[in-house]
Amino acid sequence: MPQTLLAFLGMMVVGMYSLNTQRYEMLVQNRDIRREMEEMAGSVALEAMEIIRTREFDQAVIDGSTTGALTDLLLFSFNLGENQFTTGNQCSVFGTGGDTCDDIDDFHSMETAIRPFVLGTDTVFFAVDVDVRYVTDELVPSAFVTTNKEVTVKVQDYWVDGSAYIAKPIELTRVLTYEF
């Protein structure tokens, strides 16, 4: 009888060790996948920021109504309230629709873009959201038009079932300045 109990105890110890080892390996694998997803999301955010920063500062510049003076501030797009710019554009540059999005603020609160990240024969998708707002020279949010627009790109992995590896979106922020 004591030998049976010792054998049973030995099997329990080996079984617990095996389960703990497998659990640890799963946690390591999940951590590695999460890190890779964050790296890919960072690349998508950088790509989106590069697309946005190539656009003109404001529609007034595109229209040619600016003169390169401080009075240009009066011509820049601005809405009173929380959203300083028009929202909901479907920017064609991100493949979400037919809107041109030819100046920086056109990307503000645009329709969420789903961007593919191709990995050989597999593809991972990321949701891209953009916020734009005026900031002062001290980088404090401004309630009026300034020569600085802060662009924040938020990227989250996107799965049909709603799950996510990245706990909170990867954010990349840049301040773009009007030069006159």
C-alpha positions, 0 to 999 in steps of 0.5 A: 500500500505505501508503494502505491501511494508513493507511485501515485504521488510521483505521478502527480508530481510529474503531471504537475511539472508537465502542466506547469512547463506547458503553461509557461511555454504557452505564456512565453509564446503568447508574449512573443506573439503580442510583441510581434503584433505590436511591432507590426502595428508600429510599422502600420502606424508609421506608414499611416503617419508618412501618408498623412504628413505628405499632405498639405497643411490645410485646404486653404493651401490647396485652394491657393488662398494663402499668402504665406503670412500670419493672416493665413490662420483666418483661412484655415479649417476650424469648427467650434467644439470638441471636433475642430474638423469635419469627421467621418471621411472615407479616405481613399488613400487607406482604401476605405472609400472615395474621399480624397483626403488631400490635407492633414485635417481630412484624416480627423476621425475618419472612418476606421481603415482596415490595413493588411500586413502581409507576412508571406502567405498570411495576412494580419489586419490592423484597424487605423484611426486618426485624430487631429487637433490644433496645439499651441507652440507648447504642445497644449491642445488649443481651442483656436486655430494655430500654426500647429496640428497634432496628428495621432495615429492609433493602430489595433490588431483587427480580428473578425471575432473581436479578439485582440493580441494588443491590449490597447492601441499603439499610438504614434503622435507628431506635430505638423507645422504650417510654414510661411 
